[in-house]
Amino acid sequence: MAYTDINSEDRLVQATFAEHLEHTLAWDSVYAWNQETFGPTGTLGRTSERDAVLVRDLRSALVRLNPQLPTPAIEEAITKLTHHDFSRSLLQHNQAFHTLIRDGVPVSYRNAQGQLSHAQAAVIDFRNPANNRFLVVRELKLTGLRTPNYNRRADLVCFVNGLPLVFIELKAVYKNIRAGFDGNLRDYMDENVVAHAFHHNAFLIVSNGHNARFGSITSTWEHFGEWKRLNETDVGNVAAEGLLNGMLAKDRLLDILENFILFDASKAGAVRKVVARNHQMLGVNQAVASVVRQESLKREFPTGKRLIHRTIELPYAETEKAANDSLLDYPIAAEPAPQYLQIIERAHPDLGRLGVVWHTQGSGKSYSMAFFAEKVRRTVPGNFTFVLMTDRDDLDSQIYKTFVGCGVADEQTPRASSGRELQRLLSENHRYVFSLIHKFNQEVTPDAPYSERDDIIVVSDEAHRTQSGKLARNMRMALPNAAFIGFTGTPLFKHDQLTKRIFGDYVSRYDFKRSEEDGATVKLVYENRGEKLGLAKLDLNDRISVAVDAADLDPDQTALLEKLLGKDYEVITADERLDRIATDFVEHCSTRWEAGKAILVCIDKITCARMLKLIGPKWTAKAAAVRLEAQAKLAAIATAADDEARQILHAQRDRLLAKAAWMDETIIELIISEAQNEVADFKSGVLTSSLTVQ
């Protein structure tokens, strides 16, 4: 809050938070306002109010965590961790400092022999929280660097080893917590105010003592989230205490700092700092625990005893027999030869199965994959290769761009362009490999896999799709010792034993209902609407048969006609039917115009484009009709008998005008996925799409 006195209600919330951090979460606590002394032996060791880093604590931590480093190297690390470059933005400072905090500060020094040595100075002990100092400071006065006459007083600043990692803005319990963001935090983070206090920030917290939200330095208010659960099975609770325990318990804070922060440059515009949401951290940690268990199973079962190769005989299916033209035309007495399939069984049911992460659409699945892979790489001993597997080009590109944009992978990270190249890539040692499952199109035998490494983890997007056919079998034969984890945005079927056999059971579930309750996904309303189809002539089939017989078609023409009549595409995309649907769509949206966005999913891109052409004029006509209706209210107002009736008519007219204005501002667009040969397909008319109104 600004450099003015604060009322007793604000101080009460502030004191309650500080006491919880001190007595429940074992932080040290200091009250600084008008009590802080400065200098090396002062209250916080600051030289002045311009200091945002507690250098005394930082130096002590660096010496404690790096006993092998001489004093010059320690001082170099301090300089790099406190340097302010006026040509760089808050975000640029924050991203650079985050890397140093997480990975260590590169330093150089002369050893005892006078030779130049290089090392990484650890800033925080992530594996042993007790080896760090956690300090919360109440009412810390800060002075700007660019504009020294700007003074601000921070409610609570949480320091770890002298670095200001968490900034907490508090309001009185009766106030809306958004005021803390709009009226305070945005002011503090202005480059001309005290932006340097956020150079090392991990995340921000805003609370009124009852509710609380968190976000990053780049988050808009709409992206500030709640922390409702300490465990996935907990009932959601928006109380501030839950957020404090979930994010500021020492081990959890260090986990977030090390493993659950990304800087995403994959999308147009400025870089966005991403702090994992509650469900992402819980789900990813359970998935990582599954990897840890997998490693213990691998130690229990040596490499040569993990796999059992078996050959099974498949029964000859009647459907295949009927489809075999040679058998139909030339029946033979002998039974067809049996078919055999080579399969691999594992010595333990969980070997190779890491489970399924079900996080509903829109909950940040690509980020969760990146968090998972990077946490495994940092915290589980081993030299892992992650194979990111999808079944669609657009999904493959999306995940690849996310990984590269977040710095998890780089532009040299391989993407398999063919089955042969995928075979070569998997026989090498890459950190990440991106591929479509369709690239497993080479026949694989158990005695010639692509790789026998047991530190390959296959991360499969939309786990229940395309994971049970020949391509999937080739993948498992090619990587017999790999472990498989599935990420999906849709639930598995109740009796989907096949997916469970491949990946294992759920390791994390975050369904649509819980996502909606948490505000991570907007409420979805489904209404079963549609243009009903019916027969105009009840004897249609008989009339078609008579017409076919009279036409005296040859066999090829008859087969083509039967094929066309067996499809419903021509019926459901008929001009008259689409016109009626467009009319219904416009009426429906204009009636529920305050209810939110709408989406119309069509059978293909061509139909969607046709619908857009039909809806556009109808939408314009509807807006004009609404204006005429509003204009007609004027005549009714003029002839109204009393004031009450006129007021009602005025209100109706205002609402109609507002509705017409909304229809004018509404955007109706096609949303289509990029596809190869799209221009040619548009000419022939075979692609999928959706139409949105927002």
Secondary structure, 3 states (H helix, E strand, C coil): CECCCCCHHHHHHHHHHHHHHHHHCCCEEEECCCCCCCCCCCCCCCCCCCCCCCHHHHHHHHHHHCCCCCHHHHHHHHHHHHCCCCCCCHHHHHHHHHHHHHHCEEEEEECCCCCEEEEEECCCCCCCHHHCCEEEEEEEEEECCCCCCCEEEEEEEEEECCEEEEEEEECCCCCCCHHHHHHHHHHHCCCCCCHHHHCCCCEEEEECCCEEEEECCCCCHHHCECCCCCCCCCCCCCEHHHHHHHHHCHHHHHHHHHHCEEEECCCCCCCEEEECCHHHHHHHHHHHHHHHHHHHHHHHCCHHHCEEEEEEEECCCHHHHHHCHHHHHCCCCCCCCCEEEEEEEECCCCCCEEEEEEECCCCCHHHHHHHHHHHHHHHCCCCCEEEEEECCHHHHHHHHHHHHHCCCCCCCCCECCCHHHHHHHHHCCCCEEEEEHHHCCCCCCCCCCCCCCCCEEEEEECCCCCCCCHHHHHHHHHCCCCEEEEEECCCCCCCCHHHHHHHCCEEEEECHHHHHHHCCCCCCCCCCCCCCCCCCCCCHHHHHHHHHHHHCCCHHHHHHHHHHHCCCHHHHCCHHHHHHHHHHHHHHHHHCCCCCCEEEEECCHHHHHHHHHHHHHHHHHHHHHHHHHHHHHHHHHHCCCCHHHHHHHHHHHHHHHHHHHHHHHCCEEEECCCCCCHHHHHHHCCCCEEEEEC
